[in-house]
């Protein structure tokens, strides 16, 4: 089978907004740091220290320090030694849940706006330590498993397009987006999904073995099964039949997610991999928490946001937020809930 495709120019990470002279000066400064092993080590640790308060952990009992992330420190050192902007890749922001008890609509709302602003802010903070700065490529994975989660491709397109428009409106210059539309030309989505799955996904047998032997994979499998069960409507069958259906689809979602991650790694082999799923210390993916939530698995696309009187924002199911807050609209669309 031919390669899964070539990313279009629009999906590439833009250079930092600086003149050629400024870029040269930044590279020179980074080169000076790179020549001092202790300064390089301190800078890498400083950057990880910015991320650690927002770590989405599957081992929250661990009081993690930068030294617990040797793979990430090595990746940061590679960028800094070259004097290049740090590239983070973040699979996520797929589409809204089809369960309207969780979300306000199928379009991005205040939850996505706050999350994107947070991510852009992290890049700005990194720029204060490291002048070439950082960029985050949001690799929207909705199309890769849209058929399995029963969300139509046109809803996923609308969500992704509004996400990109939101980034532009808010002036979030450190963020850019990439999705399945950027690869394999004009093939139908079903064909693209099939090709990416065939080239990159683990077999179901391999995945079943991991679910039985690896605690992290089992936790992921159970979490996705729960989401699929909550988000399934119009199922004609018993509750046990629904559970069986969702367990089977959960394997497919993980297969496609793994395939998407491998495609991203192939397109951007030199990147620091973020994840919206909880992760342990020392693994390749660094789990990142976008907004506060009681459930470690909750995301802006599985919930709504509630704005509290103290100014804090919290992710909640829409049905729960509605009980304690009033609905706020922006630009004629539901945005979030607010308590007085």
Secondary structure, 3 states (H helix, E strand, C coil): CCCCCCCCHHHCCCCCCCCHHHHHHHHHHHHHHHCCHHHHHHHHHHHHHHHHCCECECCCCCCCCHHHCHHHHHHHHHHHHHCCCEEEEEEECCCCCCCCCCCCCCCCCHHHHHHHHHHHHHHHHHHHHCCCCEEEEEEECHHHHHHHHCCCHHHHHHHHHHHHHHHHHCCCCCEEEECHHHCCCCCCHHHHHHHHHHHHCCCHHHHHHHHHHCHHHHHHHHHHHHHHHHHCCCCCCCHHHHHHHHHHHHHHHHHHHHHHHHHHHHHCCCCEEEECCCECCCCCCEEECCCCCCCCCCCHHHCEEEECCCCCEEEECHHHHHHHCEEEEECCEEEEEECC
